[in-house]
Amino acid sequence: MEVILREDVEKLGNRGQVVKVAPGYARNFLLPKRLAVLATEGNKKIVEQERQAYVRREAKQQDEAQDLAKQLTGVTVTIAQKAGDNDQLFGSVTAKDVADALAAKDFTAVDRRKIHLPEPIKSLGVYEVPIKLVSNVGASIKVEVIAK
């Protein structure tokens, strides 16, 4: 069965591609989740219009993300946590804590899901934290964890 992908589907294809899949996969997964539509002439035109709108929207988001990345360069946020002996924190600093600290500095466009901490911060110090704004635009901020 041939379908046109409306979204990028991992290990299958990208938005707008016509792919051949098993009928059960299309009927039970792709079509109900609106990830694809049947490959008809009418649907091809509709998907092409959606793709063009997506490209315009993506370009706008890319520009906004680049502006935000320039603003985030060199930003340092300070997070105060309770700490015990040997500079160990009683809790940990997570992406949500970093996002809240950025929101306090008026960077509300940075969502916690865009902040990539390999693991929560569990000791005092200064850390370099990467932020992935869109697919190929990122920034890096410094997070200083101090004792409360």
Backbone as JSON, one array per atom type, in Angstrom:
{
  "sequence": "MEVILREDVEKLGNRGQVVKVAPGYARNFLLPKRLAVLATEGNKKIVEQERQAYVRREAKQQDEAQDLAKQLTGVTVTIAQKAGDNDQLFGSVTAKDVADALAAKDFTAVDRRKIHLPEPIKSLGVYEVPIKLVSNVGASIKVEVIAK",
  "N": [[0.84, -1.17, 0.0], [0.59, 2.19, -0.84], [1.48, 5.21, 0.72], [1.41, 8.68, 1.66], [3.64, 10.46, 3.55], [2.89, 12.56, 6.26], [4.28, 13.55, 8.34], [7.63, 13.37, 9.67], [8.76, 10.12, 9.92], [10.46, 7.91, 11.87], [12.86, 5.67, 10.6], [11.35, 5.2, 8.36], [10.63, 7.36, 6.59], [10.62, 10.79, 5.33], [8.71, 13.83, 5.72], [6.23, 14.31, 3.26], [7.13, 12.36, 1.51], [6.48, 9.6, -0.67], [5.76, 6.42, 0.29], [6.01, 2.86, 0.37], [4.18, 0.66, 2.24], [3.2, -1.97, 4.53], [-0.19, -3.05, 4.41], [-1.53, -3.38, 6.91], [0.1, -1.95, 8.71], [-0.22, 0.65, 7.76], [-3.03, 0.96, 7.99], [-3.5, 0.48, 10.74], [-1.67, 2.01, 12.2], [-0.26, 4.3, 10.92], [-2.3, 5.79, 9.5], [-4.47, 6.2, 11.49], [-3.09, 7.77, 13.38], [-2.64, 10.0, 11.97], [-0.27, 10.34, 10.61], [0.19, 9.77, 8.05], [-1.3, 9.76, 4.73], [-3.45, 8.22, 2.3], [-2.03, 7.5, -0.89], [-3.19, 9.31, -3.18], [-4.13, 11.29, -6.06], [-5.42, 13.7, -5.32], [-4.77, 13.86, -2.6], [-2.0, 14.1, -2.82], [-1.68, 16.7, -3.79], [-2.73, 18.18, -1.65], [-0.96, 17.45, 0.44], [1.4, 18.5, -0.59], [0.85, 21.25, -0.46], [0.66, 21.48, 2.33], [3.29, 20.82, 2.95], [4.71, 22.97, 1.85], [3.75, 25.06, 3.45], [4.75, 24.16, 5.86], [7.5, 24.37, 5.4], [7.81, 27.15, 5.2], [7.02, 27.89, 7.8], [8.94, 26.54, 9.28], [11.28, 27.86, 8.44], [10.84, 30.37, 9.55], [10.84, 29.71, 12.29], [13.46, 28.87, 12.47], [14.91, 31.26, 12.06], [14.06, 32.73, 14.31], [15.06, 31.08, 16.32], [17.82, 31.29, 15.88], [18.21, 33.97, 16.55], [17.54, 33.85, 19.28], [19.53, 32.11, 20.15], [21.79, 33.7, 19.85], [21.25, 35.58, 21.83], [21.34, 33.97, 24.08], [23.98, 33.24, 24.26], [26.72, 33.33, 26.35], [25.22, 33.69, 28.64], [24.75, 33.32, 32.09], [23.36, 31.42, 34.6], [22.35, 31.27, 37.98], [21.87, 28.91, 40.42], [20.59, 28.15, 43.52], [21.03, 25.67, 45.87], [20.42, 23.37, 48.56], [23.21, 22.1, 50.23], [25.42, 19.52, 51.33], [28.14, 18.0, 53.08], [31.32, 17.87, 51.39], [30.55, 19.25, 49.11], [28.25, 18.13, 48.0], [24.99, 17.97, 46.73], [21.76, 18.02, 48.34], [19.59, 17.37, 46.86], [19.03, 17.42, 43.44], [19.99, 19.22, 40.48], [17.92, 19.76, 37.87], [16.78, 19.71, 34.41], [14.41, 21.14, 34.47], [14.8, 22.89, 36.63], [16.84, 24.49, 35.56], [15.47, 25.59, 33.4], [13.53, 27.06, 34.79], [15.2, 28.92, 36.05], [16.17, 30.27, 33.82], [13.77, 31.34, 32.89], [13.31, 33.16, 34.9], [15.13, 35.03, 34.17], [13.93, 36.18, 32.01], [13.9, 34.55, 29.71], [11.75, 33.02, 28.44], [11.12, 31.46, 26.27], [12.6, 29.19, 26.2], [12.16, 25.92, 26.6], [11.92, 23.25, 29.0], [12.36, 20.77, 27.84], [14.11, 21.28, 25.83], [16.53, 21.62, 26.95], [19.48, 19.96, 27.43], [20.61, 17.91, 29.61], [22.92, 15.52, 30.41], [22.82, 13.98, 32.71], [21.29, 14.58, 35.91], [22.52, 17.4, 37.78], [24.58, 17.01, 40.57], [26.33, 18.14, 42.34], [28.07, 21.01, 43.72], [29.2, 23.8, 41.7], [30.35, 25.05, 38.47], [28.75, 24.59, 35.44], [28.62, 23.65, 32.01], [25.92, 23.85, 29.95], [24.2, 22.44, 27.32], [21.77, 23.67, 24.96], [19.26, 22.77, 22.83], [17.7, 24.36, 20.39], [16.23, 24.31, 17.89], [16.2, 21.94, 15.15], [18.88, 22.19, 14.01], [20.02, 24.3, 15.38], [21.62, 25.48, 18.15], [22.56, 26.36, 21.52], [24.7, 27.31, 24.24], [24.82, 27.49, 27.72], [26.0, 28.75, 30.88], [25.74, 27.19, 33.98], [25.63, 27.9, 37.26], [25.95, 26.36, 40.24], [25.24, 26.92, 43.51], [25.67, 26.9, 47.09], [22.92, 27.01, 49.31]],
  "CA": [[0.0, 0.0, 0.0], [1.37, 3.42, -0.9], [0.98, 6.32, 1.52], [2.22, 9.9, 1.66], [3.91, 10.82, 4.94], [2.58, 13.94, 6.64], [5.28, 13.88, 9.35], [8.81, 12.52, 9.6], [8.59, 8.88, 10.67], [11.77, 7.3, 11.99], [13.1, 4.41, 9.88], [10.41, 5.02, 7.25], [10.82, 8.41, 5.61], [10.43, 12.17, 5.73], [7.46, 14.49, 5.35], [5.99, 14.48, 1.83], [7.61, 11.22, 0.73], [5.55, 8.51, -0.94], [6.42, 5.18, 0.69], [5.21, 1.64, 0.27], [4.16, -0.01, 3.55], [2.23, -3.06, 4.67], [-1.53, -2.5, 4.63], [-1.85, -3.34, 8.34], [0.86, -0.85, 9.32], [-0.88, 1.89, 7.36], [-4.4, 1.0, 8.51], [-3.55, 0.44, 12.19], [-0.76, 2.93, 12.87], [0.01, 5.57, 10.23], [-3.52, 6.55, 9.19], [-5.17, 6.71, 12.68], [-2.3, 8.82, 14.05], [-2.54, 11.08, 10.99], [1.12, 10.47, 10.18], [0.22, 9.56, 6.6], [-2.57, 9.67, 4.03], [-3.35, 7.36, 1.12], [-1.38, 8.16, -2.03], [-4.07, 9.62, -4.31], [-3.75, 12.56, -6.69], [-5.92, 14.8, -4.5], [-3.97, 13.93, -1.37], [-0.66, 14.57, -3.16], [-1.74, 18.16, -3.86], [-2.93, 18.7, -0.29], [0.27, 17.25, 1.19], [2.37, 19.46, -1.14], [0.52, 22.55, 0.15], [1.06, 21.4, 3.74], [4.75, 20.82, 3.0], [5.17, 24.34, 1.61], [3.45, 25.83, 4.67], [5.69, 23.7, 6.88], [8.82, 24.93, 5.08], [7.78, 28.56, 5.6], [6.96, 27.94, 9.26], [10.24, 26.07, 9.76], [12.24, 28.94, 8.19], [10.58, 31.42, 10.55], [11.32, 29.2, 13.57], [14.92, 28.84, 12.38], [15.39, 32.63, 12.28], [13.81, 33.08, 15.71], [15.98, 30.29, 17.14], [19.16, 31.86, 15.76], [18.22, 35.19, 17.37], [17.55, 33.44, 20.68], [20.84, 31.53, 20.42], [22.71, 34.83, 20.03], [20.97, 36.18, 23.13], [21.72, 33.03, 25.14], [25.44, 33.09, 24.33], [27.33, 34.05, 27.46], [24.31, 33.81, 29.78], [25.05, 32.48, 33.24], [22.29, 31.38, 35.58], [22.79, 30.79, 39.28], [20.85, 28.12, 41.1], [20.97, 27.88, 44.9], [20.48, 24.42, 46.39], [20.99, 22.95, 49.84], [24.34, 21.2, 50.01], [26.01, 18.94, 52.52], [29.6, 17.9, 53.06], [31.97, 17.55, 50.11], [29.83, 19.96, 48.04], [27.2, 17.29, 47.43], [23.66, 18.53, 46.9], [20.78, 17.13, 48.95], [18.74, 16.94, 45.76], [19.8, 17.56, 42.22], [19.54, 20.27, 39.58], [17.43, 19.13, 36.65], [16.49, 20.62, 33.3], [13.32, 22.01, 34.9], [15.39, 23.95, 37.45], [17.56, 25.38, 34.65], [14.44, 26.32, 32.64], [12.95, 28.05, 35.71], [16.19, 29.99, 36.24], [16.17, 31.05, 32.57], [12.51, 32.09, 32.86], [13.48, 34.29, 35.81], [15.92, 36.02, 33.43], [13.1, 36.55, 30.86], [14.08, 33.65, 28.56], [10.62, 32.1, 28.58], [10.99, 30.64, 25.06], [13.38, 27.97, 26.36], [11.39, 24.89, 27.29], [12.79, 22.3, 29.7], [12.68, 19.64, 26.96], [15.18, 21.69, 24.92], [17.76, 21.63, 27.73], [20.01, 18.6, 27.39], [21.52, 17.51, 30.68], [23.1, 14.07, 30.31], [22.3, 13.48, 33.98], [21.09, 15.72, 36.81], [23.71, 17.92, 38.46], [24.47, 16.6, 41.96], [27.34, 18.77, 43.19], [28.26, 22.43, 43.48], [30.17, 24.12, 40.67], [29.9, 25.7, 37.25], [28.56, 23.58, 34.41], [28.25, 24.08, 30.66], [24.7, 23.1, 29.62], [23.75, 22.69, 25.94], [20.35, 23.85, 24.7], [18.96, 22.55, 21.42], [16.51, 25.17, 20.14], [15.56, 23.61, 16.79], [16.97, 20.8, 14.67], [20.32, 22.42, 13.84], [20.43, 25.52, 16.07], [21.77, 25.25, 19.58], [23.31, 27.34, 22.29], [25.25, 26.76, 25.46], [24.81, 28.45, 28.81], [26.7, 28.31, 32.08], [24.88, 27.05, 35.16], [26.42, 27.93, 38.48], [25.21, 25.8, 41.35], [25.84, 27.41, 44.75], [25.02, 26.43, 48.32], [21.87, 27.89, 49.82]],
  "C": [[0.9, 1.24, 0.0], [0.68, 4.52, -0.1], [1.93, 7.5, 1.37], [2.4, 10.31, 3.11], [3.61, 12.29, 5.19], [3.57, 14.45, 7.69], [6.51, 13.0, 9.08], [8.57, 11.3, 10.48], [9.94, 8.17, 10.67], [11.8, 5.93, 11.31], [12.12, 4.16, 8.74], [10.61, 6.09, 6.18], [10.53, 9.78, 6.19], [9.09, 12.69, 5.21], [7.38, 14.67, 3.83], [6.43, 13.33, 0.96], [6.48, 10.22, 0.5], [6.3, 7.21, -0.64], [5.44, 4.02, 0.57], [5.32, 0.91, 1.61], [3.14, -1.14, 3.52], [0.86, -2.46, 4.95], [-1.92, -2.4, 6.1], [-1.16, -2.2, 9.05], [0.21, 0.48, 9.0], [-2.23, 2.02, 8.04], [-4.44, 1.13, 10.03], [-2.67, 1.46, 12.89], [-0.68, 4.29, 12.17], [-1.25, 6.4, 10.01], [-4.26, 7.03, 10.44], [-4.42, 7.82, 13.39], [-2.06, 10.02, 13.15], [-1.08, 11.37, 10.62], [1.24, 10.33, 8.67], [-1.2, 9.58, 6.06], [-2.36, 8.75, 2.83], [-2.79, 8.16, -0.06], [-2.35, 8.28, -3.2], [-3.65, 10.97, -4.87], [-4.2, 13.75, -5.85], [-5.11, 14.98, -3.23], [-2.56, 14.42, -1.65], [-0.63, 16.09, -3.23], [-1.88, 18.78, -2.47], [-1.65, 18.59, 0.52], [1.35, 18.21, 0.69], [2.12, 20.86, -0.57], [0.92, 22.58, 1.62], [2.58, 21.48, 3.87], [5.31, 22.23, 2.79], [4.9, 25.22, 2.82], [4.42, 25.45, 5.78], [7.07, 24.3, 6.65], [8.88, 26.4, 5.49], [7.81, 28.7, 7.11], [8.32, 27.55, 9.86], [11.31, 27.15, 9.57], [12.07, 30.06, 9.22], [11.09, 30.98, 11.92], [12.84, 29.19, 13.6], [15.5, 30.23, 12.67], [15.22, 33.04, 13.74], [14.78, 32.34, 16.62], [17.4, 30.83, 17.06], [19.27, 33.15, 16.56], [18.31, 34.84, 18.85], [18.9, 32.86, 21.06], [21.88, 32.63, 20.63], [22.51, 35.47, 21.39], [21.44, 35.28, 24.27], [23.24, 32.88, 25.28], [25.99, 33.95, 25.45], [26.43, 34.22, 28.67], [24.74, 32.84, 30.87], [23.88, 32.56, 34.2], [22.84, 30.77, 36.87], [21.62, 30.1, 39.96], [21.37, 27.79, 42.49], [20.25, 26.62, 45.38], [21.12, 24.13, 47.73], [22.08, 21.92, 49.56], [24.87, 20.71, 51.34], [27.52, 18.96, 52.42], [30.08, 17.53, 51.67], [31.24, 18.15, 48.91], [28.79, 19.1, 47.34], [25.85, 17.93, 47.72], [22.74, 17.51, 47.58], [19.78, 16.62, 47.91], [19.59, 16.93, 44.51], [19.2, 18.71, 41.4], [19.18, 19.6, 38.26], [17.2, 20.18, 35.57], [15.36, 21.58, 33.67], [13.84, 23.17, 35.74], [16.13, 24.96, 36.58], [16.56, 26.22, 33.86], [13.78, 27.38, 33.52], [13.9, 29.21, 35.94], [16.28, 30.87, 34.99], [14.9, 31.88, 32.46], [12.59, 33.3, 33.79], [14.31, 35.4, 35.16], [15.24, 36.42, 32.12], [13.43, 35.76, 29.59], [12.99, 32.59, 28.64], [10.46, 31.18, 27.37], [11.76, 29.33, 25.17], [12.59, 27.0, 27.22], [12.34, 23.9, 27.94], [13.19, 21.12, 28.82], [13.81, 19.99, 25.98], [16.54, 21.7, 25.63], [18.25, 20.2, 27.87], [21.07, 18.4, 28.47], [21.7, 16.0, 30.57], [22.61, 13.35, 31.57], [22.16, 14.67, 34.91], [22.39, 16.12, 37.52], [23.57, 17.65, 39.95], [25.53, 17.2, 42.87], [27.48, 20.23, 42.81], [29.3, 22.65, 42.38], [29.55, 24.85, 39.51], [29.88, 24.65, 36.14], [28.17, 24.23, 33.09], [27.07, 23.21, 30.23], [24.28, 23.44, 28.19], [22.23, 22.79, 25.85], [20.15, 23.68, 23.2], [17.63, 23.24, 21.12], [15.65, 24.59, 19.03], [16.55, 22.59, 16.24], [18.48, 21.05, 14.53], [20.79, 23.74, 14.44], [20.47, 25.22, 17.56], [22.56, 26.36, 20.22], [23.85, 26.64, 23.53], [25.25, 27.85, 26.52], [25.62, 27.88, 29.97], [25.7, 28.29, 33.23], [25.79, 26.96, 36.36], [25.54, 27.46, 39.63], [25.94, 26.19, 42.64], [25.05, 26.85, 45.93], [24.03, 27.48, 48.82], [22.21, 28.33, 51.22]]
}
